[in-house]
């Protein structure tokens, strides 16, 4: 027997359809819930909801399995059937994390959870502690980035379905790797979202880049918030996920007395106590507002960490001297701003932004840098470029080594994007698979218009709807042991090893970071306790004073000259000096 429930305050009548049989549901109660126990229902059976006089059976908004696609019937799935081997698992602390972002569909040629398992030993040996998996909730079509999910409780069958995800997480934990899952709570995809058939999940009183906003504050919002909180708790409880990365929280339109993020962080804390293991929440936020990561007790929303785009933009614009200064990059481009991102976290913490044409941000006071995630590549910063070209394609391998050296010695939590560690030659391009001709056309034309404004030839823009775009974006693992790919991999491995064993590099206090720089000669030094990082991005060798007479323990090039009281760096080189034993 199974008891079916669904929130549908708008409905006059609802029935569950299993095969040809209809089972009328009782309700609604005062909050809009309907229910019916069905004695004949068993795990593995397909079902749908028939709403009012519409004969079409619609998938369950909380369906945990959509093997027939997001438009098809839901299937009853037994969450308790899987046999886990991670009962004593306790994940590594986020404060000492090295995060690795991956897209299951392009991480391997097969594009499945099971295929990704075969690469986990490699990631552990590299020194990665946390795998951040791009969204896996069911979406329409055969491939995509995952940010157009519509069946948010169901794991996409294209990757291996719910059992596939459990095998992947179990295998990660057995190898000592924590798993973070990217979730999208700010919108539903444009196709296959049937929640509006049941209730006010969306509201037209706010508008987002994807249309109507998720209803977090108007009539019915209690149950909408319950929907997303229950989704978060499901991943952590039933799939043993160690934490979530919340996509674009700045698009949460919520003026409630208790912000949605605050509610979610409170419920996750309770779940963490119940399960007896640490669970974390990471936000993607464009607000430059430290309240996102401040503890609830201090008036914040209680997120454990957030992505820091200011650090990326400051570092990228210093490295890339080819004049990419359009859009948000107009606000960056100096060593001064890079230095501020290393010492103050946010570059814009109340200053006027030319790009935004208003003052932006708020100072980060009294918070550890371990509340912020720093990166030079991620799915957005690579995939949202016109051709998905990676950093080393833009600035060269030597400069890319400098960039990753800064990321892995900066005070914030470092994040690497799949393939970055070996300077992958494959791009990561935007791809999506839609079955509605009008939407296919709109996506193609919109992509061309977007980049034509930046001077790109429309014919050079990859077709996002083409399977070839997906195939081009799959990592080529055969190259990681060859030439400059192998050299980059060894550089990253040594950087991670140094970070993991260094007390100074694990100090998250931004006040302990001292930075000096020269805009004209293009050099920067960063002192972090007993560790000094020296960086020369100029065209000539640069001589640095080594007053503390620290030995060079790691350098991105072989031709570094280290004397007793000075160090000479060739162009586009980073060296790390350490007094730690």
SETORMI-956542 format. One record per residue (C-alpha): residue number from 1; residue in three letters; x, y, z. Coordinates in steps of 0.05 Angstrom, whole numbers, plus 5000, padded with zeros to 4 digits. Each point is the difference from the previous one (the first is absolute). Example, Ala and Ser with C-alpha at 12.3 -4.5 7.8 and 13.67 -1.06 7.14 Angstrom:
BEGIN
{atom 1,Ala,{5246,4910,5156}}
{atom 2,Ser,{5027,5069,4987}}
END
This chain:
BEGIN
{atom 1,Unk,{5000,5000,5000}}
{atom 2,Unk,{5022,5071,4987}}
{atom 3,Unk,{4968,5066,5022}}
{atom 4,Unk,{5001,5052,4945}}
{atom 5,Unk,{5001,5074,5019}}
{atom 6,Unk,{5003,5062,4959}}
{atom 7,Unk,{4994,5075,5014}}
{atom 8,Unk,{4948,5028,4952}}
{atom 9,Unk,{4961,5058,5031}}
{atom 10,Unk,{4973,5020,4932}}
{atom 11,Unk,{4968,4934,4983}}
{atom 12,Unk,{4926,4982,5008}}
{atom 13,Unk,{5014,4926,4996}}
{atom 14,Unk,{5061,4955,4990}}
{atom 15,Unk,{5010,4926,4987}}
{atom 16,Unk,{5061,4956,4997}}
{atom 17,Unk,{5004,4960,4936}}
{atom 18,Unk,{5037,4933,5001}}
{atom 19,Unk,{4993,4962,4935}}
{atom 20,Unk,{4927,5008,4980}}
{atom 21,Unk,{4975,5007,5072}}
{atom 22,Unk,{4982,5067,5032}}
{atom 23,Unk,{5002,5010,5076}}
{atom 24,Unk,{4964,5064,5022}}
{atom 25,Unk,{5038,5039,5053}}
{atom 26,Unk,{4971,5032,5062}}
{atom 27,Unk,{5009,5074,5012}}
{atom 28,Unk,{5020,5052,4999}}
{atom 29,Unk,{5017,5014,5073}}
{atom 30,Unk,{5006,5071,5025}}
{atom 31,Unk,{5070,5006,4969}}
{atom 32,Unk,{4981,4969,4933}}
{atom 33,Unk,{5025,4928,5008}}
{atom 34,Unk,{4966,4940,4969}}
{atom 35,Unk,{5012,4927,5018}}
{atom 36,Unk,{4978,4929,4987}}
{atom 37,Unk,{5028,4932,5023}}
{atom 38,Unk,{5004,4950,4943}}
{atom 39,Unk,{5005,4928,5023}}
{atom 40,Unk,{5020,4974,4931}}
{atom 41,Unk,{5058,5049,4992}}
{atom 42,Unk,{5070,4971,5003}}
{atom 43,Unk,{5071,5025,4987}}
{atom 44,Unk,{5015,4999,4926}}
{atom 45,Unk,{4929,5019,4979}}
{atom 46,Unk,{4988,5061,4955}}
{atom 47,Unk,{4949,5052,5019}}
{atom 48,Unk,{4976,5071,4986}}
{atom 49,Unk,{4950,5050,5026}}
{atom 50,Unk,{4936,5018,4963}}
{atom 51,Unk,{4979,5071,5018}}
{atom 52,Unk,{4928,5023,4995}}
{atom 53,Unk,{4971,4984,4931}}
{atom 54,Unk,{5067,4997,4963}}
{atom 55,Unk,{5007,4927,4979}}
{atom 56,Unk,{5076,5006,4995}}
{atom 57,Unk,{5037,4967,5057}}
{atom 58,Unk,{5056,5047,5024}}
{atom 59,Unk,{5064,4979,5036}}
{atom 60,Unk,{5005,5008,5075}}
{atom 61,Unk,{5035,5067,5017}}
{atom 62,Unk,{5037,4960,5054}}
{atom 63,Unk,{5014,4939,4956}}
{atom 64,Unk,{5066,4966,5019}}
{atom 65,Unk,{5005,4962,4934}}
{atom 66,Unk,{4983,5020,4929}}
{atom 67,Unk,{5025,4943,4957}}
{atom 68,Unk,{4952,5020,4945}}
{atom 69,Unk,{5026,5071,4996}}
{atom 70,Unk,{4974,5063,5033}}
{atom 71,Unk,{4935,4998,4959}}
{atom 72,Unk,{4986,4927,5016}}
{atom 73,Unk,{4972,4962,5058}}
{atom 74,Unk,{5033,5001,5068}}
{atom 75,Unk,{5025,4934,5030}}
{atom 76,Unk,{4998,4979,5073}}
{atom 77,Unk,{5071,4994,5026}}
{atom 78,Unk,{5023,4966,5064}}
{atom 79,Unk,{5051,5046,5033}}
{atom 80,Unk,{5016,4947,5053}}
{atom 81,Unk,{5020,4944,4953}}
{atom 82,Unk,{5071,5023,4985}}
{atom 83,Unk,{5056,4969,5042}}
{atom 84,Unk,{5049,5053,5024}}
{atom 85,Unk,{5072,4987,5022}}
{atom 86,Unk,{5013,5069,5030}}
{atom 87,Unk,{4968,4993,5069}}
{atom 88,Unk,{5061,5028,5037}}
{atom 89,Unk,{5010,5056,4949}}
{atom 90,Unk,{5020,5069,5026}}
{atom 91,Unk,{5019,5048,4944}}
{atom 92,Unk,{5061,5046,5002}}
{atom 93,Unk,{4988,5071,5025}}
{atom 94,Unk,{4979,5051,4949}}
{atom 95,Unk,{5050,5049,5030}}
{atom 96,Unk,{5058,4957,4974}}
{atom 97,Unk,{4966,4980,4935}}
{atom 98,Unk,{5027,4995,4929}}
{atom 99,Unk,{4936,4998,4958}}
{atom 100,Unk,{4997,4969,4931}}
{atom 101,Unk,{4940,5020,4957}}
{atom 102,Unk,{4976,4947,4950}}
{atom 103,Unk,{4945,4989,4949}}
{atom 104,Unk,{4982,4927,4999}}
{atom 105,Unk,{4981,5000,4926}}
{atom 106,Unk,{5068,5025,4976}}
{atom 107,Unk,{5047,4976,5055}}
{atom 108,Unk,{5007,4934,4962}}
{atom 109,Unk,{4984,4976,4929}}
{atom 110,Unk,{4942,4959,5027}}
{atom 111,Unk,{4972,5058,5041}}
{atom 112,Unk,{4972,4958,5057}}
{atom 113,Unk,{5009,4994,5075}}
{atom 114,Unk,{5029,4930,4993}}
{atom 115,Unk,{5053,5024,4950}}
{atom 116,Unk,{5018,5058,5046}}
{atom 117,Unk,{5014,4951,5057}}
{atom 118,Unk,{5059,4973,4960}}
{atom 119,Unk,{5035,5069,5007}}
{atom 120,Unk,{4989,5009,5075}}
{atom 121,Unk,{5067,4970,5021}}
{atom 122,Unk,{5035,5050,4955}}
{atom 123,Unk,{4963,5058,5032}}
{atom 124,Unk,{5015,4976,5071}}
{atom 125,Unk,{5074,4991,4983}}
{atom 126,Unk,{5000,5070,4970}}
{atom 127,Unk,{4981,5027,5068}}
{atom 128,Unk,{4927,5019,4987}}
{atom 129,Unk,{4955,4997,5061}}
{atom 130,Unk,{4932,5019,4973}}
{atom 131,Unk,{4967,4985,4933}}
{atom 132,Unk,{4948,5052,4979}}
{atom 133,Unk,{4953,4967,4950}}
{atom 134,Unk,{4961,5045,4953}}
{atom 135,Unk,{4924,4989,5003}}
{atom 136,Unk,{4975,4929,4989}}
{atom 137,Unk,{4925,5012,5011}}
{atom 138,Unk,{4959,4975,4940}}
{atom 139,Unk,{4996,5049,4942}}
{atom 140,Unk,{4969,4995,4930}}
{atom 141,Unk,{5043,4972,4944}}
{atom 142,Unk,{5060,4954,4996}}
{atom 143,Unk,{5054,5049,5023}}
{atom 144,Unk,{5010,5068,5032}}
{atom 145,Unk,{5035,5036,5056}}
{atom 146,Unk,{4944,4983,5049}}
{atom 147,Unk,{4977,5070,5018}}
{atom 148,Unk,{4933,4990,4964}}
{atom 149,Unk,{4977,4945,5047}}
{atom 150,Unk,{4925,4990,5009}}
{atom 151,Unk,{4993,4935,5040}}
{atom 152,Unk,{5043,5024,5058}}
{atom 153,Unk,{4992,4938,5044}}
{atom 154,Unk,{5019,4951,4943}}
{atom 155,Unk,{5070,4983,4979}}
{atom 156,Unk,{5008,5003,4924}}
{atom 157,Unk,{5001,4931,4968}}
{atom 158,Unk,{5048,5026,4948}}
{atom 159,Unk,{5054,4997,5053}}
{atom 160,Unk,{4978,4935,5033}}
{atom 161,Unk,{4938,5017,5040}}
{atom 162,Unk,{4992,4999,5076}}
{atom 163,Unk,{5039,4935,5011}}
{atom 164,Unk,{5057,5026,4957}}
{atom 165,Unk,{5007,5063,5043}}
{atom 166,Unk,{5000,4957,5063}}
{atom 167,Unk,{5055,4955,4972}}
{atom 168,Unk,{5040,5062,4983}}
{atom 169,Unk,{4993,5033,5068}}
{atom 170,Unk,{5014,4933,5035}}
{atom 171,Unk,{5063,4991,4959}}
{atom 172,Unk,{5022,5072,5016}}
{atom 173,Unk,{4992,4989,5074}}
{atom 174,Unk,{5037,4934,4999}}
{atom 175,Unk,{5059,5038,4969}}
{atom 176,Unk,{4996,5058,5049}}
{atom 177,Unk,{4968,5050,4952}}
{atom 178,Unk,{4941,5044,5022}}
{atom 179,Unk,{4945,5016,4949}}
{atom 180,Unk,{4967,5068,4990}}
{atom 181,Unk,{4940,5004,4954}}
{atom 182,Unk,{4981,5061,4959}}
{atom 183,Unk,{4925,5014,5007}}
{atom 184,Unk,{4956,5051,4966}}
{atom 185,Unk,{4946,5031,5043}}
{atom 186,Unk,{4993,5067,4965}}
{atom 187,Unk,{4961,4976,4939}}
{atom 188,Unk,{4974,4940,4962}}
{atom 189,Unk,{5020,4983,4929}}
{atom 190,Unk,{4957,5028,4943}}
{atom 191,Unk,{4975,4931,4977}}
{atom 192,Unk,{4970,4944,5041}}
{atom 193,Unk,{4982,5040,5062}}
{atom 194,Unk,{4930,4977,5020}}
{atom 195,Unk,{5000,5030,5070}}
{atom 196,Unk,{4953,5056,4978}}
{atom 197,Unk,{4947,4947,4988}}
{atom 198,Unk,{4999,4988,5074}}
{atom 199,Unk,{5015,5064,5037}}
{atom 200,Unk,{5032,5070,5003}}
{atom 201,Unk,{5073,4978,4997}}
{atom 202,Unk,{5015,5062,4959}}
{atom 203,Unk,{4977,5072,5005}}
{atom 204,Unk,{4996,5054,4947}}
{atom 205,Unk,{5008,5054,5053}}
{atom 206,Unk,{5075,4992,4993}}
{atom 207,Unk,{5040,4989,4936}}
{atom 208,Unk,{5067,4964,4992}}
{atom 209,Unk,{5044,4986,4939}}
{atom 210,Unk,{4960,4936,4991}}
{atom 211,Unk,{4931,5032,5007}}
{atom 212,Unk,{4953,4997,5060}}
{atom 213,Unk,{5035,4992,5067}}
{atom 214,Unk,{4993,4942,5048}}
{atom 215,Unk,{4946,5018,5050}}
{atom 216,Unk,{5036,5009,5066}}
{atom 217,Unk,{4956,5053,5033}}
{atom 218,Unk,{4928,5001,4974}}
{atom 219,Unk,{4939,4956,5011}}
{atom 220,Unk,{5020,4927,4999}}
{atom 221,Unk,{5074,5016,5011}}
{atom 222,Unk,{5003,4957,5064}}
{atom 223,Unk,{4991,4938,4958}}
{atom 224,Unk,{5046,5024,4944}}
{atom 225,Unk,{5055,5012,5051}}
{atom 226,Unk,{4984,4931,5030}}
{atom 227,Unk,{5009,4970,4930}}
{atom 228,Unk,{5070,5028,4993}}
{atom 229,Unk,{5021,4986,5072}}
{atom 230,Unk,{4975,4929,4994}}
{atom 231,Unk,{5039,4993,4935}}
{atom 232,Unk,{5064,5022,5034}}
{atom 233,Unk,{4990,4953,5059}}
{atom 234,Unk,{4985,4942,4953}}
{atom 235,Unk,{5068,5006,4965}}
{atom 236,Unk,{5036,5000,5067}}
{atom 237,Unk,{4959,4946,5034}}
{atom 238,Unk,{4984,4952,4943}}
{atom 239,Unk,{5060,5010,4955}}
{atom 240,Unk,{5052,5014,5055}}
{atom 241,Unk,{5019,5066,4966}}
{atom 242,Unk,{5047,5040,5044}}
{atom 243,Unk,{4978,5070,4978}}
{atom 244,Unk,{4965,5041,4948}}
{atom 245,Unk,{5021,5057,4956}}
{atom 246,Unk,{4939,5046,4990}}
{atom 247,Unk,{4998,5031,4931}}
{atom 248,Unk,{4991,5076,4995}}
{atom 249,Unk,{4970,5016,5067}}
{atom 250,Unk,{4997,5073,4980}}
{atom 251,Unk,{4939,4981,4959}}
{atom 252,Unk,{4962,4977,5062}}
{atom 253,Unk,{4946,5053,5005}}
{atom 254,Unk,{4984,4996,5074}}
{atom 255,Unk,{4981,5056,5048}}
{atom 256,Unk,{4975,4953,5054}}
{atom 257,Unk,{5020,5011,5072}}
{atom 258,Unk,{5038,4935,4997}}
{atom 259,Unk,{5038,4997,4934}}
{atom 260,Unk,{4996,4934,4963}}
{atom 261,Unk,{5075,4990,5007}}
{atom 262,Unk,{4995,5009,5075}}
{atom 263,Unk,{4944,4949,5004}}
{atom 264,Unk,{5039,4951,4957}}
{atom 265,Unk,{5064,5007,5040}}
{atom 266,Unk,{4961,4988,5065}}
{atom 267,Unk,{4968,4937,4973}}
{atom 268,Unk,{5066,4974,4972}}
{atom 269,Unk,{5032,5011,5068}}
{atom 270,Unk,{4945,4957,5032}}
{atom 271,Unk,{5011,4946,4947}}
{atom 272,Unk,{5075,5002,5013}}
{atom 273,Unk,{4988,4989,5074}}
{atom 274,Unk,{4951,4943,4985}}
{atom 275,Unk,{5047,4965,4951}}
{atom 276,Unk,{5062,5013,5043}}
{atom 277,Unk,{5042,5027,4943}}
{atom 278,Unk,{5019,5069,4975}}
{atom 279,Unk,{4956,5029,4945}}
{atom 280,Unk,{5015,5065,4964}}
{atom 281,Unk,{4967,5052,4956}}
{atom 282,Unk,{5037,5041,4948}}
{atom 283,Unk,{4966,5058,4965}}
{atom 284,Unk,{5013,5031,4933}}
{atom 285,Unk,{4986,5074,5014}}
{atom 286,Unk,{5008,5062,4958}}
{atom 287,Unk,{4982,5046,5059}}
{atom 288,Unk,{5069,5010,5032}}
{atom 289,Unk,{4961,4996,5065}}
{atom 290,Unk,{5035,4965,5058}}
{atom 291,Unk,{4933,4987,5033}}
{atom 292,Unk,{4994,4941,4954}}
{atom 293,Unk,{5055,4964,5038}}
{atom 294,Unk,{4994,5031,5068}}
{atom 295,Unk,{4974,4953,5054}}
{atom 296,Unk,{4926,5006,5016}}
{atom 297,Unk,{5019,5019,5071}}
{atom 298,Unk,{5035,5062,4972}}
{atom 299,Unk,{4940,5020,4956}}
{atom 300,Unk,{5023,4963,4938}}
{atom 301,Unk,{4969,4947,4956}}
{atom 302,Unk,{5046,4944,5024}}
{atom 303,Unk,{5030,4976,4934}}
{atom 304,Unk,{5067,4967,5014}}
{atom 305,Unk,{5034,5031,4939}}
{atom 306,Unk,{4988,5037,4935}}
{atom 307,Unk,{5033,5006,4933}}
{atom 308,Unk,{5041,5063,4992}}
{atom 309,Unk,{4996,5026,4929}}
{atom 310,Unk,{5040,5063,5018}}
{atom 311,Unk,{5062,4957,5011}}
{atom 312,Unk,{4992,4968,4932}}
{atom 313,Unk,{4988,5065,4963}}
{atom 314,Unk,{5059,5034,5034}}
{atom 315,Unk,{5048,4943,4985}}
{atom 316,Unk,{4975,4988,4929}}
{atom 317,Unk,{5006,5072,4978}}
{atom 318,Unk,{5070,5006,5028}}
{atom 319,Unk,{5021,4937,4963}}
{atom 320,Unk,{4965,5015,4934}}
{atom 321,Unk,{5030,5061,4969}}
{atom 322,Unk,{4966,4990,4933}}
{atom 323,Unk,{4947,5051,5014}}
{atom 324,Unk,{4940,4959,5022}}
{atom 325,Unk,{4969,5057,5037}}
{atom 326,Unk,{4927,4995,4984}}
{atom 327,Unk,{4943,4991,5049}}
{atom 328,Unk,{5017,4987,5072}}
{atom 329,Unk,{5075,4998,4984}}
{atom 330,Unk,{4998,5076,4991}}
{atom 331,Unk,{5000,5005,5076}}
{atom 332,Unk,{5067,4963,5007}}
{atom 333,Unk,{5068,4996,4967}}
{atom 334,Unk,{5051,5024,5051}}
{atom 335,Unk,{5047,4968,5050}}
{atom 336,Unk,{4969,5046,5052}}
{atom 337,Unk,{4933,4964,4992}}
{atom 338,Unk,{5033,4932,5001}}
{atom 339,Unk,{5036,5018,5065}}
{atom 340,Unk,{4934,5023,5030}}
{atom 341,Unk,{4966,4935,4982}}
{atom 342,Unk,{5056,4963,5037}}
{atom 343,Unk,{4997,5043,5062}}
{atom 344,Unk,{4928,5026,5004}}
{atom 345,Unk,{4963,4944,4961}}
{atom 346,Unk,{4952,5046,4962}}
{atom 347,Unk,{5030,5051,4952}}
{atom 348,Unk,{4933,5036,4999}}
{atom 349,Unk,{4980,5009,5072}}
{atom 350,Unk,{4962,5065,4994}}
{atom 351,Unk,{5036,5034,4942}}
{atom 352,Unk,{4969,5027,4936}}
{atom 353,Unk,{4999,4948,4944}}
{atom 354,Unk,{5005,5026,4929}}
{atom 355,Unk,{4969,4936,4973}}
{atom 356,Unk,{4940,5002,5048}}
{atom 357,Unk,{4997,5076,5000}}
{atom 358,Unk,{4988,5000,5075}}
{atom 359,Unk,{5036,4986,5064}}
{atom 360,Unk,{5008,4926,5013}}
{atom 361,Unk,{5015,4955,5059}}
{atom 362,Unk,{5016,5003,5073}}
{atom 363,Unk,{5065,4990,5039}}
{atom 364,Unk,{5019,4931,5026}}
{atom 365,Unk,{5016,5012,5073}}
{atom 366,Unk,{5019,4946,5050}}
{atom 367,Unk,{4989,4941,4954}}
{atom 368,Unk,{5050,4946,4980}}
{atom 369,Unk,{5019,4995,4927}}
{atom 370,Unk,{4978,4928,5007}}
{atom 371,Unk,{4929,5026,4991}}
{atom 372,Unk,{5018,5016,4927}}
{atom 373,Unk,{5018,4956,4941}}
{atom 374,Unk,{5053,5025,4951}}
{atom 375,Unk,{5012,4976,4929}}
{atom 376,Unk,{5028,5020,4932}}
{atom 377,Unk,{4958,4950,4961}}
{atom 378,Unk,{4930,4971,5011}}
{atom 379,Unk,{4942,4979,4956}}
{atom 380,Unk,{4976,5072,4993}}
{atom 381,Unk,{5066,5033,4987}}
{atom 382,Unk,{5020,4948,4948}}
{atom 383,Unk,{4933,4978,4972}}
{atom 384,Unk,{4970,5069,4994}}
{atom 385,Unk,{5056,5023,4954}}
{atom 386,Unk,{4981,5000,4926}}
{atom 387,Unk,{5039,4937,4983}}
{atom 388,Unk,{5011,4971,5069}}
{atom 389,Unk,{5075,5011,4997}}
{atom 390,Unk,{5039,4986,5063}}
{atom 391,Unk,{5049,5046,5036}}
{atom 392,Unk,{5064,4972,4969}}
{atom 393,Unk,{4970,5009,4931}}
{atom 394,Unk,{4993,5074,5015}}
{atom 395,Unk,{5063,5018,5039}}
{atom 396,Unk,{5047,4941,4989}}
{atom 397,Unk,{5024,4945,5045}}
{atom 398,Unk,{5052,5040,5038}}
{atom 399,Unk,{4949,5052,5021}}
{atom 400,Unk,{4949,4946,5015}}
{atom 401,Unk,{5050,4969,5048}}
{atom 402,Unk,{5007,5067,5035}}
{atom 403,Unk,{4924,5006,5004}}
{atom 404,Unk,{4990,4932,5032}}
{atom 405,Unk,{5058,5014,5046}}
{atom 406,Unk,{4965,5062,5026}}
{atom 407,Unk,{4934,4962,5008}}
{atom 408,Unk,{5033,4945,5040}}
{atom 409,Unk,{5039,5047,5046}}
{atom 410,Unk,{4945,5052,5010}}
{atom 411,Unk,{4964,5001,5068}}
{atom 412,Unk,{4932,4980,4972}}
{atom 413,Unk,{4977,4928,4986}}
{atom 414,Unk,{5028,4980,4931}}
{atom 415,Unk,{4958,4970,4945}}
{atom 416,Unk,{5025,4966,4936}}
{atom 417,Unk,{4958,4986,4939}}
{atom 418,Unk,{5004,4932,4968}}
{atom 419,Unk,{5062,4993,4955}}
{atom 420,Unk,{5031,5065,5026}}
{atom 421,Unk,{5051,4959,5039}}
{atom 422,Unk,{5032,4974,4937}}
{atom 423,Unk,{4986,5059,4953}}
{atom 424,Unk,{4948,4961,4961}}
{atom 425,Unk,{4999,5016,4926}}
{atom 426,Unk,{4925,4987,4996}}
{atom 427,Unk,{4954,5060,5006}}
{atom 428,Unk,{4938,5001,5045}}
{atom 429,Unk,{4945,5028,4956}}
{atom 430,Unk,{4927,5016,5013}}
{atom 431,Unk,{4955,4943,4977}}
{atom 432,Unk,{4927,4983,5009}}
{atom 433,Unk,{4951,4952,4968}}
{atom 434,Unk,{4928,5024,4991}}
{atom 435,Unk,{4944,4967,4962}}
{atom 436,Unk,{4959,5062,4986}}
{atom 437,Unk,{5020,5031,4933}}
{atom 438,Unk,{4985,5071,5022}}
{atom 439,Unk,{5042,4993,5063}}
{atom 440,Unk,{5057,4969,4960}}
{atom 441,Unk,{4998,5059,4952}}
{atom 442,Unk,{4997,5051,5057}}
{atom 443,Unk,{5060,4969,5036}}
{atom 444,Unk,{5042,4998,4937}}
{atom 445,Unk,{4984,5071,4979}}
{atom 446,Unk,{5006,5028,5070}}
{atom 447,Unk,{5069,4970,5008}}
{atom 448,Unk,{5023,5032,4934}}
{atom 449,Unk,{4970,5068,5018}}
{atom 450,Unk,{5032,5000,5068}}
{atom 451,Unk,{5071,4991,4973}}
{atom 452,Unk,{4992,5040,4936}}
{atom 453,Unk,{4996,5060,5047}}
{atom 454,Unk,{5070,4982,5024}}
{atom 455,Unk,{5027,4998,4929}}
{atom 456,Unk,{4997,4925,4988}}
{atom 457,Unk,{4983,4974,4931}}
{atom 458,Unk,{4932,4966,5008}}
{atom 459,Unk,{5024,4942,4957}}
{atom 460,Unk,{5054,4985,5052}}
{atom 461,Unk,{4950,4990,5056}}
{atom 462,Unk,{4990,4925,5013}}
{atom 463,Unk,{4929,4976,4991}}
{atom 464,Unk,{4976,4987,5071}}
{atom 465,Unk,{4948,4950,4975}}
{atom 466,Unk,{5050,4957,4962}}
{atom 467,Unk,{5026,4935,5030}}
{atom 468,Unk,{5068,5018,4970}}
{atom 469,Unk,{5004,5058,5050}}
{atom 470,Unk,{4990,4950,5057}}
{atom 471,Unk,{5052,4952,4971}}
{atom 472,Unk,{5052,5056,4992}}
{atom 473,Unk,{4991,5017,5073}}
{atom 474,Unk,{5017,4930,5027}}
{atom 475,Unk,{5067,4994,5034}}
{atom 476,Unk,{5057,4965,4963}}
{atom 477,Unk,{5033,4960,5055}}
{atom 478,Unk,{5053,4972,4954}}
{atom 479,Unk,{5037,5066,4998}}
{atom 480,Unk,{5010,5011,5075}}
{atom 481,Unk,{5067,4963,4999}}
{atom 482,Unk,{5029,5036,4940}}
{atom 483,Unk,{5043,5062,4992}}
{atom 484,Unk,{4975,5064,5033}}
{atom 485,Unk,{4937,4963,5024}}
{atom 486,Unk,{5043,4956,5044}}
{atom 487,Unk,{5041,5059,5023}}
{atom 488,Unk,{4938,5038,5021}}
{atom 489,Unk,{4973,4939,5036}}
{atom 490,Unk,{5064,4992,5040}}
{atom 491,Unk,{4999,5075,5016}}
{atom 492,Unk,{4929,4996,5026}}
{atom 493,Unk,{5014,4936,5040}}
{atom 494,Unk,{5060,5033,5034}}
{atom 495,Unk,{4960,5064,5014}}
{atom 496,Unk,{4944,4960,5033}}
{atom 497,Unk,{5049,4959,5041}}
{atom 498,Unk,{5033,5064,5024}}
{atom 499,Unk,{4934,5032,5018}}
{atom 500,Unk,{4975,4939,5037}}
{atom 501,Unk,{5061,4995,5045}}
{atom 502,Unk,{5012,5075,5011}}
{atom 503,Unk,{4973,5033,5063}}
{atom 504,Unk,{5010,5069,4970}}
{atom 505,Unk,{4962,4984,4936}}
{atom 506,Unk,{4942,4973,5041}}
{atom 507,Unk,{4993,5063,5041}}
{atom 508,Unk,{4934,5032,4978}}
{atom 509,Unk,{5009,5067,5034}}
{atom 510,Unk,{5004,5053,4945}}
{atom 511,Unk,{5033,5047,5049}}
{atom 512,Unk,{5061,4954,5000}}
{atom 513,Unk,{5010,5009,4925}}
{atom 514,Unk,{5049,5054,4978}}
{atom 515,Unk,{5004,5018,4927}}
{atom 516,Unk,{5048,5046,4962}}
{atom 517,Unk,{4998,5015,4925}}
{atom 518,Unk,{5024,5044,4944}}
{atom 519,Unk,{4950,5017,4945}}
{atom 520,Unk,{5052,5023,4950}}
{atom 521,Unk,{5050,4943,5007}}
{atom 522,Unk,{4943,4950,5011}}
{atom 523,Unk,{5023,4962,5062}}
{atom 524,Unk,{4966,4980,5064}}
{atom 525,Unk,{5021,4968,5065}}
{atom 526,Unk,{4955,4969,5053}}
{atom 527,Unk,{5025,4984,5071}}
{atom 528,Unk,{4959,4948,5037}}
{atom 529,Unk,{5034,4986,5066}}
{atom 530,Unk,{5063,4960,4987}}
{atom 531,Unk,{4984,4995,4925}}
{atom 532,Unk,{5014,5052,4947}}
{atom 533,Unk,{4972,4997,4929}}
{atom 534,Unk,{5037,5039,4947}}
{atom 535,Unk,{4970,5013,4932}}
{atom 536,Unk,{5030,5033,4938}}
{atom 537,Unk,{4951,5014,4943}}
{atom 538,Unk,{5046,5050,4966}}
{atom 539,Unk,{5040,4991,4936}}
{atom 540,Unk,{5068,5004,5034}}
{atom 541,Unk,{5032,4960,5057}}
{atom 542,Unk,{4984,5029,5068}}
{atom 543,Unk,{5045,5002,5061}}
{atom 544,Unk,{4964,4993,5067}}
{atom 545,Unk,{5029,5013,5069}}
{atom 546,Unk,{5000,4938,5045}}
{atom 547,Unk,{5011,5035,5066}}
{atom 548,Unk,{4979,4939,5040}}
{atom 549,Unk,{5047,4956,4959}}
{atom 550,Unk,{4947,4948,4987}}
{atom 551,Unk,{5015,4942,4953}}
{atom 552,Unk,{4961,4992,4935}}
{atom 553,Unk,{4959,4936,5009}}
{atom 554,Unk,{4960,5003,4935}}
{atom 555,Unk,{5003,5039,4935}}
{atom 556,Unk,{4960,4999,4936}}
{atom 557,Unk,{5063,5004,4958}}
{atom 558,Unk,{5069,4968,5007}}
{atom 559,Unk,{5040,5063,4986}}
{atom 560,Unk,{4989,5034,5068}}
{atom 561,Unk,{5064,5027,5030}}
{atom 562,Unk,{5001,4998,5076}}
{atom 563,Unk,{5056,5034,5038}}
{atom 564,Unk,{5006,5011,5075}}
{atom 565,Unk,{4963,5066,5003}}
{atom 566,Unk,{4966,5005,4933}}
{atom 567,Unk,{4961,4959,4949}}
{atom 568,Unk,{4998,5014,4925}}
{atom 569,Unk,{4938,4978,4963}}
{atom 570,Unk,{4995,4995,4924}}
{atom 571,Unk,{4938,5028,4966}}
{atom 572,Unk,{4933,4966,5013}}
{atom 573,Unk,{5025,4961,5060}}
{atom 574,Unk,{4977,4987,5071}}
{atom 575,Unk,{5044,4976,5057}}
{atom 576,Unk,{4983,4979,5071}}
{atom 577,Unk,{5048,5010,5057}}
{atom 578,Unk,{4989,4967,5067}}
{atom 579,Unk,{5029,5001,5069}}
{atom 580,Unk,{4956,4943,5024}}
{atom 581,Unk,{5032,4934,5017}}
END
